[in-house]
Amino acid sequence: MITNSFTQRPPRLRGEKSEFLFTTGRSQSSEYLLIVKEPIKKFVTWFAGCKMLALPWKILSIPVIYAIESKGGVILSYDDAGRRQVIDLIRQIKRESALMMFDNEAYQIFMAVTRTKHIAGDLAEVGVYRGGSAKLIREANGIKTLHLFDTFEGLPAVEAIDQPQFNKGQFAASFDHVTNYLREYKNVHFYKGLFPSTAKTVENKKFSFVHFDVDTYESTRSCLDFFYFRMNRGGIILSHDYTSAAGVHRAFDEFFSDKAEPVIEMSGTQCLVVKL
């Protein structure tokens, strides 16, 4: 069942405050919540948009905003028409599949794919899980070839730096479910198994955008070793969990310590690198 909740993410690596965002997550709550969710959602939407109630709504929102910000939270607005369409797509995907990221993180993936349309090269994702972010990438660019890599058996063996946050076999997903979920999209290729041993057929390809959601040090380092030299100039490497997973953070900082490209920490847990 899908419910809306305030979710506290894992503490940031540098001992900063934890960040709170309003997000969509999975819950084992009673079926009653599913029944009342939509009426409540419609009422809140109507209340927020009612011009006659604009002043009361503004007054009521002040303590709510203060409470969120006092906990280190950040409220982001995506209320213009263009951005709203993307947010609606993200929330549709969350209803369909397990998109395990905040809305702003998903938005940043969509825009990175959109803004690299003019860069030559294919698209790739390592760490597909149930296909939510892959669908987002395909919706952002339906023309370029998309390569999807995952064991579909969960995380491989993890190292000490990755524990206890991650464990072997975590985030397993059905290969058949994912291929069926993305069956309507053309030029999508699946590679089942441990990366990079599954990437031999794309060794001579060039890329304009790649997305990593692999969680661990060794997997992140393998992705960087493989894709960095295959990125076209102006292409984007975007990774999840940079600020929330010690292994991912170390892999990026080590790899780029002797390179010209800066690792840009983004809103949420992501980081981004533009190939120079």
C-alpha positions in Angstrom: 0.0 0.0 0.0 1.2 3.5 -0.7 1.0 6.2 1.9 2.3 9.7 2.3 4.7 10.3 5.1 7.6 12.4 6.4 10.7 10.3 5.9 13.9 10.8 7.7 16.8 9.8 5.5 20.1 8.3 6.9 22.4 10.9 8.6 24.7 12.7 6.2 28.3 11.6 6.1 29.7 14.8 7.5 27.6 14.8 10.7 25.1 17.4 9.4 21.4 17.5 10.3 19.2 14.8 8.8 16.9 16.2 6.1 13.2 15.8 6.0 11.1 15.8 2.8 7.5 15.0 2.1 7.7 11.8 0.0 5.8 8.7 -1.0 6.8 5.4 0.6 5.5 1.9 1.2 3.6 1.0 4.3 1.8 -2.0 5.8 -1.0 0.2 7.2 -4.6 -1.0 7.2 -6.8 -1.0 4.0 -8.7 1.8 5.6 -6.0 4.3 4.8 -6.2 3.4 1.1 -9.9 4.1 1.2 -9.6 7.5 2.8 -6.5 8.6 1.0 -8.0 9.9 -2.2 -10.9 11.9 -0.5 -8.4 13.5 1.9 -6.0 14.3 -1.0 -8.9 15.9 -3.0 -9.9 18.0 -0.1 -6.4 19.2 0.6 -6.0 20.0 -3.1 -9.3 21.9 -3.2 -8.5 23.7 0.1 -5.0 24.8 -1.1 -6.4 26.1 -4.4 -9.5 27.9 -3.2 -9.1 31.6 -3.6 -11.5 32.4 -0.8 -9.4 30.4 1.6 -6.0 31.8 0.4 -5.4 33.9 3.6 -6.3 31.1 6.1 -4.3 28.6 4.1 -1.3 31.0 4.1 -1.6 31.5 7.9 -1.9 27.8 8.6 1.1 27.0 6.4 3.5 29.2 8.4 3.8 26.9 11.4 4.0 23.8 9.2 6.8 25.3 7.2 8.6 26.4 10.3 8.3 22.9 11.8 9.9 21.4 8.7 12.7 23.9 8.4 13.5 23.6 12.1 14.4 20.0 11.5 16.7 20.9 8.6 14.1 20.3 6.0 13.8 22.0 2.7 10.5 22.7 0.8 10.8 22.9 -2.9 8.2 24.4 -5.2 7.5 22.9 -8.7 4.3 24.8 -9.3 4.9 26.2 -12.9 3.2 24.3 -15.7 6.2 22.7 -17.2 7.7 21.4 -14.0 4.3 20.2 -12.8 4.0 17.9 -15.8 7.2 16.2 -14.8 6.2 15.9 -11.1 2.9 14.4 -12.2 4.8 11.8 -14.3 7.1 11.0 -11.3 4.1 10.4 -9.0 2.4 8.3 -11.7 5.5 6.1 -11.8 5.6 5.9 -8.0 2.0 4.6 -8.1 3.0 2.0 -10.7 6.4 0.9 -9.4 8.9 1.3 -6.6 10.8 4.5 -7.4 12.9 4.7 -4.3 13.9 8.3 -4.4 12.4 11.7 -3.5 10.5 13.7 -6.1 13.2 16.3 -6.5 15.8 13.5 -7.2 13.6 12.0 -9.8 13.1 15.4 -11.3 16.9 15.9 -11.5 17.2 12.7 -13.5 14.5 13.7 -15.9 16.1 17.1 -16.5 19.6 15.7 -16.9 18.4 13.3 -19.6 16.4 16.1 -21.3 19.3 18.6 -21.3 21.7 16.1 -22.8 19.5 15.3 -25.9 21.9 17.3 -28.1 24.9 15.3 -26.8 25.8 12.2 -29.0 25.7 8.8 -27.3 23.4 6.3 -25.7 21.7 6.2 -22.3 22.5 3.7 -19.5 21.4 2.8 -16.0 23.1 0.5 -13.6 20.8 -0.5 -10.7 17.4 -0.8 -12.3 15.5 -2.4 -9.4 11.8 -2.5 -10.5 12.2 -0.1 -13.5 10.8 3.1 -12.1 13.8 5.3 -12.9 14.3 3.5 -16.2 10.8 4.5 -17.3 11.5 8.1 -16.2 14.7 8.1 -18.4 12.8 6.7 -21.3 10.0 9.3 -21.0 12.6 12.0 -20.9 14.2 10.7 -24.1 12.4 8.2 -26.2 14.8 8.2 -29.1 18.2 7.2 -27.9 19.1 3.6 -27.1 18.8 2.8 -23.4 20.9 0.1 -21.8 19.8 -1.3 -18.4 22.1 -3.3 -16.2 21.1 -5.2 -13.0 21.7 -8.5 -11.3 17.9 -8.7 -10.6 19.0 -10.8 -7.7 19.8 -8.0 -5.3 23.1 -6.4 -4.2 26.3 -8.5 -4.7 28.7 -9.0 -1.8 29.2 -5.8 0.2 32.3 -4.5 2.0 32.7 -3.2 5.5 32.2 0.4 4.3 28.8 -0.5 3.0 27.5 -2.2 6.2 25.3 -2.3 8.1 23.3 -0.1 5.7 23.4 -2.5 2.8 23.5 -6.3 2.7 24.0 -9.0 0.0 20.7 -9.8 -1.8 19.0 -6.5 -0.8 16.8 -4.9 -3.5 16.2 -8.0 -5.5 13.6 -7.6 -8.3 11.9 -9.8 -10.9 13.5 -9.6 -14.3 10.2 -10.6 -15.9 8.3 -7.9 -14.0 10.7 -5.2 -15.2 10.8 -6.3 -18.8 7.0 -6.4 -18.8 6.7 -3.0 -17.2 8.9 -1.4 -19.9 7.6 -3.6 -22.8 6.0 -0.6 -24.7 9.3 1.2 -25.1 11.5 0.7 -28.1 15.4 0.6 -28.1 15.6 -0.7 -24.5 18.2 -3.4 -23.9 18.4 -5.5 -20.7 21.6 -7.0 -19.3 21.0 -9.4 -16.5 24.0 -10.3 -14.2 26.9 -8.7 -12.4 28.2 -5.5 -14.0 30.6 -4.9 -15.7 30.9 -8.6 -16.9 27.5 -8.0 -18.6 28.7 -4.9 -20.5 31.0 -6.5 -23.1 28.5 -5.8 -25.9 28.6 -2.1 -25.2 32.4 -1.7 -24.8 32.6 0.2 -28.1 29.6 2.5 -27.3 29.7 6.1 -26.3 27.2 7.7 -23.8 25.5 11.0 -23.2 23.9 10.1 -19.8 24.4 7.3 -17.3 22.6 6.8 -14.0 24.0 4.8 -11.1 21.9 3.5 -8.3 24.2 0.7 -7.0 24.6 1.6 -3.3 28.0 0.1 -2.6 31.7 1.1 -3.0 32.8 -1.7 -5.4 29.8 -1.4 -7.7 30.1 2.4 -7.9 33.8 2.1 -8.6 33.2 -0.5 -11.3 30.6 1.8 -13.0 33.0 4.8 -12.9 35.9 2.7 -14.3 33.7 1.5 -17.2 31.7 4.6 -18.1 34.0 7.6 -17.5 36.1 7.1 -20.6 33.1 6.3 -22.7 31.2 9.5 -21.9 31.1 12.1 -24.7 32.1 15.6 -23.8 29.1 17.3 -22.1 27.6 14.0 -21.1 26.4 13.5 -17.5 27.1 10.9 -14.9 24.4 11.0 -12.2 24.5 8.8 -9.1 22.1 8.2 -6.2 23.2 7.9 -2.6 26.3 10.1 -2.8 25.5 11.8 0.5 23.9 8.9 2.2 26.1 5.9 1.4 29.7 5.9 2.5 30.9 3.5 -0.2 29.4 5.6 -3.0 30.8 8.8 -1.6 34.3 7.3 -1.3 34.2 5.8 -4.8 33.4 9.1 -6.4 35.9 11.2 -4.4 38.7 8.7 -5.0 38.0 8.3 -8.7 37.8 12.1 -9.4 40.6 13.1 -7.1 43.0 13.4 -10.1 40.5 14.5 -12.7 39.4 17.9 -13.9 35.7 17.3 -13.4 34.2 18.4 -10.1 31.7 16.1 -8.3 28.7 18.3 -7.7 26.5 17.4 -4.7 22.9 17.9 -5.5 19.6 18.3 -3.7 18.7 15.1 -2.0 21.4 12.4 -2.0 22.6 12.6 -5.6 25.8 13.8 -7.2 26.4 14.8 -10.8 29.5 15.0 -13.0 29.7 16.6 -16.4 32.4 15.1 -18.7 34.8 17.8 -19.8 
